[in-house]
């Protein structure tokens, strides 16, 4: 039972640093998604996805 309590979905147990990165990525998407330039709009989305993925699975 302890094994199930120590990990979340997909075997991930997010730390505080990981949650901060995910929240900052959400803020980035929220501020850039309505930009008129497509490079800023989709650049923010790509950067947010890459940093969130790395924060969760790269274990830095």
RODO-2510 file (C-alpha; in nm, 4 decimals, decimal comma):
residues 60
     n   res          X          Y          Z
     1     x     0,0000     0,0000     0,0000
     2     x     0,2920     0,2331     0,0667
     3     x     0,4034     0,1909    -0,2939
     4     x     0,0708     0,3221    -0,4230
     5     x     0,0750     0,6181    -0,1851
     6     x     0,4226     0,7307    -0,2914
     7     x     0,3482     0,7779    -0,6607
     8     x     0,0786     0,9561    -0,8535
     9     x    -0,0610     0,8882    -1,1996
    10     x     0,1828     0,7240    -1,4431
    11     x     0,4227     0,6588    -1,1537
    12     x     0,4939     1,0307    -1,1082
    13     x     0,5155     1,2014    -0,7714
    14     x     0,5646     1,5718    -0,8459
    15     x     0,7902     1,7786    -0,6232
    16     x     0,7430     2,1441    -0,5395
    17     x     0,9944     2,2473    -0,8063
    18     x     0,8070     2,0497    -1,0702
    19     x     0,4771     2,2077    -0,9702
    20     x     0,6324     2,5555    -0,9902
    21     x     0,7563     2,4838    -1,3443
    22     x     0,4119     2,3589    -1,4483
    23     x     0,2421     2,6658    -1,3012
    24     x     0,4863     2,8992    -1,4766
    25     x     0,4247     2,7127    -1,8022
    26     x     0,0509     2,7624    -1,7579
    27     x     0,1059     3,1347    -1,7033
    28     x     0,3219     3,1492    -2,0178
    29     x     0,0510     2,9846    -2,2260
    30     x    -0,2158     3,2057    -2,0738
    31     x    -0,0295     3,5248    -2,1598
    32     x     0,0948     3,4318    -2,5065
    33     x    -0,1925     3,2296    -2,6545
    34     x    -0,3979     3,5346    -2,7557
    35     x    -0,1023     3,7092    -2,9211
    36     x    -0,1654     3,8233    -3,2800
    37     x     0,1717     3,6891    -3,3992
    38     x     0,1655     3,3146    -3,4574
    39     x     0,5327     3,2784    -3,3620
    40     x     0,4678     3,4191    -3,0139
    41     x     0,1442     3,2226    -2,9763
    42     x     0,2796     2,8810    -3,0696
    43     x     0,6289     2,9510    -2,9368
    44     x     0,4828     2,9965    -2,5892
    45     x     0,2897     2,6727    -2,6195
    46     x     0,5943     2,4774    -2,7411
    47     x     0,8199     2,6175    -2,4680
    48     x     0,5583     2,5413    -2,2023
    49     x     0,5145     2,1813    -2,3199
    50     x     0,8884     2,1153    -2,3409
    51     x     0,9685     2,2639    -2,0004
    52     x     0,6775     2,0860    -1,8312
    53     x     0,7736     1,7532    -1,9853
    54     x     1,1365     1,7951    -1,8870
    55     x     1,0449     1,9020    -1,5339
    56     x     0,8327     1,5924    -1,4844
    57     x     1,0369     1,3200    -1,6535
    58     x     1,3989     1,4401    -1,6625
    59     x     1,4314     1,4430    -1,2798
    60     x     1,6629     1,7455    -1,2551
***
